[in-house]
Amino acid sequence: PPRISSAPTRLNEVAWMKQGQTHLIFSTHKGALVQYKESLRETVDVQVKLFHFSEDEQLDMRKVDEAINENEHAQASVLLLATGSSHLWFDPEHNPRNLELCTTLKNRLDGRINFVVCSTTIWSAASWREHTDAIFGDLLSSSARVDEWNGFDSHRSVNERSVVSLIPDGQHQPTTVHTGWQSCSGDSCLLGGIVKRIFMVLACMLMCYLPIHIDHALAERQRILDRENKAIAFQRKENEDESERLREETDMLSK
């Protein structure tokens, strides 16, 4: 079974973090990455590299491969924000990017991947512990470890320049300030993600409705044109009949 412990504040107190080994740390939240690195800053012999990805955007697997190829003996850690949807960290429908990334890291690094749970609220701190095996499944090797880190502050502003983005160029979202009840995920908070999905659903509905509405409008316009054409044809026929009648009367009078 995976070992679960509270993460200490210094890297050299974490047994699985070996001196001289490069550590690749991944998260959907830039602020959590920077703050976690700061909590480990007292260790000088360990090189830490930070990588950010988003569930709302594709993963740039080229950058992932480059990070692994440059640090083939590295240890990977994935920060997981504990919110009300903690049990869905590796759900292929809700968090496909996280699942894809963690599976790749485990396979490429021979199982050298660990997980750090960052609780965003008091009640979320204990919500995931009862279901550890079900949550992590095959992603946990016999040597893997799950740590808890309670130093995350969603209200803090941090310098994110040391964070490498795994979002493909041209797809970056603007950084927002994450506060309080807005549980963060990637560059936008959970609330922003929900709003975005609502707009996507509305856009999809609109795209489905517009062609039908346009077809109906065109059909109605065609029916109006057909009625107008029939009225014109009928009037033309009456005019022709009237002209014929007048010619006949003229001929009769001339005789």
Salt bridges, closest charged atoms under 4 A:
GLU13 OE2 - ARG10 NH2 2.52
GLU38 OE1 - ARG156 NH2 2.97
GLU42 OE1 - ARG10 NE 3.56
ASP56 OD1 - ARG197 NH2 3.47
GLU57 OE2 - LYS196 NZ 3.93
ASP60 OD2 - ARG62 NH2 3.61
ASP65 OD1 - ARG108 NH1 2.96
GLU66 OE2 - ARG62 NH1 3.06
GLU72 OE2 - HIS73 NE2 3.29
ASP91 OD2 - HIS94 ND1 2.93
ASP110 OD2 - ARG112 NH1 3.95
ASP147 OD1 - ARG145 NE 2.75
GLU148 OE1 - ARG129 NH2 2.49
ASP169 OD1 - LYS63 NZ 3.66
ASP187 OD1 - LYS30 NZ 3.55
ASP187 OD1 - HIS52 NE2 3.45
GLU220 OE1 - ARG223 NH2 2.50
ASP241 OD1 - LYS237 NZ 3.01
GLU242 OE2 - ARG245 NH2 2.34
GLU244 OE1 - ARG247 NH2 2.30
GLU249 OE2 - ARG245 NH1 2.57
